[in-house]
Amino acid sequence: MPAPHTVLVTGATAGFGKEIATHLVKEGHRVIATGRRTERLTALHNELGNALFPLTLDMADKATLRALPHSLPEDWRNIDVLINNAGLALGVTPAPDVNIDDWETMISTNISGLVEITQALLPGMIERNSGYVMSIGSTAGHYAYRGGNVYGATKAFVAHFMKNLRTDLLGTPLRVTTIEPGLVGGSEFSNVRLRDDAKAAAVYEGTTPLMPADIAETVSWLIGLPAHMNVNHLEIMPVCQASGGLAVTKKEG
């Protein structure tokens, strides 16, 4: 079991984030769980106890993100591991017909919020000469599909930002990893994206997808690796999924 760490998990009110926070607390870590839904964070704190610090946080609130390191209680400020999990997809509408507000929301959360909180916490990690930044990307950042448009683009940004971050931190012991899941069930992801519970359920019919517990187990494994070892990126799919190759459209006649 890895040595206890102080871990900040964004988007911890459901899905990956909630499962990661729960898993890490049960392994003996201290977790700052953030999200917008205070009542869910309170429930998680009541379930897991004082090893979990609930923090209501909107990833679009730049001022709060920038002030975060100094706004935490003193004994929670030395964050060893940042897990950039907060993110969302909205819609699968092709670009010409999309609601542009959905695009802006995805960019604000998946990109702007991620870089803001990462930059806010990096100086402390560098000063302590220790730290780990993980970000949840997606296979959508590598494999394009109809309706993926800006969601896929935000995850491509995450992948490349993290690669460049690793390069910028060369010469320090800080570690940087992107986890890129494929099809994952058991979360609100498709419900939020499709805004229809029946359509969301249909996404997983006949499949055995990954589950949030699989991602939490992966995070735990990464934290416990030797300090000299860095996994740059980790792409994970269930066995029922593979990349689909290129599409071709043909004229009839």
C-alpha positions, 0 to 999 in steps of 0.5 A: 500500500502506498504511503499516505498522501494528501490528494485533491480530486476535482469533480468528486460528487459523482462517477469517477471522482466520487469513486476515486475519493472513496477508494483513496480514503479507504486506502489511508489517504487524506482527500480534498473532494471538490464539486459544485453540489455541496449536499453530495460532498457533505454526504460523502464526508459523513460516509468517509469521515474526517479523512475527507475534506469537502470543498464546494468549488466551481471549475469556472470560478477562476478567482477561487481557483487561483486563490485555492492554495492559501484558502484551504485550512493550513493542515490541508494545504500541502497537496501531494497529488492533484487529480483533474477529474472534473469534466463533461460532454454535452451533446452529440450534435454535429458542428453545424447544428450545435448549441454554441453554449454547450461548446463554451461550457465544455471548454470552460470546465475541461480546459480552463478550469483544469489549467487554472487549478494545475497552475495554482497548485504547481508552485507548492509542489515545486517548493516541496520538491514533490508532487503528482498531477493526474488528469482524466483525458479520454480516448475521444482525444485521439479517435474522432467520431461524429458529434465528438467535435469540441468534447474530443478537442478538449480531451486532445488539449488535455493530452497535449497539455500534460505532455508539455507539462511533463517536459516543463517539469523535467529536472524535478521529481514531479510526476505527470500522467494522463489517464484516457478511458474509453467506454465507461458505465456507472456514471452520469456522463452519458445522462448529462451528455444526452440529457435523456436517461433512456438514451444514456442507458442504451449506450451500454446495452449489450456491453461490459464497459469499464466502471468508475471503480476500474479508474479508481483502481488505476489511480491508486496503482499509479500513486503507489508506483516507485517515485522515479517512475512516470507513466506519461499516458495510459489508454484503457478500454474494455475488451468490448471496444476498439478503435473503429478505423476510418469512415468512407462515404460513397455516392450511390449509382 
